[in-house]
Amino acid sequence: MSTEELLKSLRKEYIETLPTKIKEIQSYVLKNDTESLLVLFHKLKGSGKTYGFDQISVLGHDVEEALKVNKNLNVVNDAIERLQSIYTTHK
């Protein structure tokens, strides 16, 4: 397997995890668990960049920073929609 094929496979696997991450985010929203949301979006910031999904990395950064400033979960609902859109586009 070439490096390019390996990277393509890893990116596909990463995208396939998004529905699980979205469900996890939704469960934290229902619990009003902003600390867990901060951790999860911080991880998305790093993993998105690692797997070459800059839009996920930027989203993770933006939501993490917004939650630090304002615990309003509306920004998270918008992020869920964006993650679903990214998943649909790349699956």
Rosetta blueprint (number, residue, H / E / L):
1 M L
2 S L
3 T H
4 E H
5 E H
6 L H
7 L H
8 K H
9 S H
10 L H
11 R H
12 K H
13 E H
14 Y H
15 I H
16 E H
17 T L
18 L H
19 P H
20 T H
21 K H
22 I H
23 K H
24 E H
25 I H
26 Q H
27 S H
28 Y H
29 V H
30 L H
31 K L
32 N L
33 D L
34 T H
35 E H
36 S H
37 L H
38 L H
39 V H
40 L H
41 F H
42 H H
43 K H
44 L H
45 K H
46 G H
47 S H
48 G H
49 K H
50 T H
51 Y L
52 G L
53 F L
54 D H
55 Q H
56 I H
57 S H
58 V H
59 L H
60 G H
61 H H
62 D H
63 V H
64 E H
65 E H
66 A H
67 L H
68 K H
69 V H
70 N L
71 K L
72 N L
73 L L
74 N H
75 V H
76 V H
77 N H
78 D H
79 A H
80 I H
81 E H
82 R H
83 L H
84 Q H
85 S H
86 I H
87 Y H
88 T H
89 T H
90 H H
91 K L
